[in-house]
Amino acid sequence: MNRKKKWKNISNNNTLLSLKNKYLDEFENKNDFYELIFYIKGWTKSDCIIHEIDTFGLEEEEKFVALFEGLKTKPLQYLVNEAFFFGNKLFVDERVLIPRRETELLVENVLNDKNEYATYVDVCTGSGCIAIAIANSKKFEKIYVADISSEALEVAKINFATFDTKAEVLQGDFLEPLIKQNIKANLLTINPPYIDESDPNVEEKVRNNEPHIALFAEDSGLAFYKKLFDNLESVVDTSQKFKVLCEFGFKQKNEIKKIFLDSGLPYKLNFQRDYSTHWRYFILTN
Ligand SMILES: C[S@@+](CC[C@H](N)C(=O)[O-])C[C@H]1O[C@@H](n2cnc3c(N)ncnc32)[C@H](O)[C@@H]1O
């Protein structure tokens, strides 16, 4: 059947099973089908098995088809203005990067750490996803977040209000707001932009929709790590126990190690892998 005709043929009395028979083959990425079902019905992929013969109403099917069409050019999270991160449903739009699952590993590491840290700072905060997940599960005396993009910070503020996260919001270039105000972190999380602008592996949907300021960095994507190591002792309280967690691109481990060794910093650098066993973030401690 030709696709246009099929879309027009929206009918009532559908079940999930009939919807699946009708549309699943149209999805290049079959997971997108289940993402849509989750958004519309709140059913996970495994829930779908028990709900196969449950009703899927006319309005729900129309919503489903509209989102399917939108998905051809935009990520679902921007179409529905929500993204899940560490179990939190966050507001997102084109002003911020869509939080990625591998970034949750930084949060997990912090929450498994029994040490106490008085001042927590999240730099390159974007939607505020990392800061919210950490701040709402661990006690701090003071929390700061920073980003260069005032547009991104507007989104972060929406999420901080939703989750009642008490963070002081700073706008400025990377570590500068901290240096200017002499803020020294005991715990610092950073997910900086780290992709080389010419990287041919960036998916078209990502390049066309997500903020370039959130994706790309100079020096083959390494610019922020150099700045971090150069300024570490100005933004971290090294007189006490500290921890810095920072995400990076999966091919950047060796370069980061070299930048760190060249910096001569007398601290411990520990690399961690992600769910796909790619090197994904580092932890710097004293
Ligand atoms: C990879 S995104 C991370 C967003 C969020 N923390 C997350 O994990 O989803 C990088 C963020 O860094 C911000 N950014 C880019 N350049 C920056 C700079 N020079 N100083 C501060 N923030 C910057 C972007 O606006 C974006 O919000």
The ligand as an ORCA input file, in Angstrom:
! r2SCAN-3c Opt
* xyz 0 1
  C      27.493     18.907     25.698
  S      26.432     20.178     26.296
  C      26.095     19.554     27.926
  C      24.759     19.975     28.453
  C      24.348     19.196     29.723
  N      25.285     19.389     30.799
  C      24.222     17.722     29.415
  O      25.035     16.928     29.904
  O      23.306     17.345     28.680
  C      27.580     21.448     26.505
  C      27.059     22.752     27.133
  O      28.174     23.650     27.218
  C      27.757     24.951     26.908
  N      28.939     25.686     26.440
  C      29.495     25.719     25.207
  N      30.576     26.510     25.191
  C      30.708     26.991     26.459
  C      31.627     27.873     27.079
  N      32.642     28.443     26.396
  N      31.459     28.161     28.372
  C      30.444     27.626     29.088
  N      29.520     26.783     28.560
  C      29.666     26.474     27.257
  C      26.671     24.786     25.883
  O      25.831     25.915     25.864
  C      25.982     23.499     26.370
  O      24.917     23.825     27.203
*
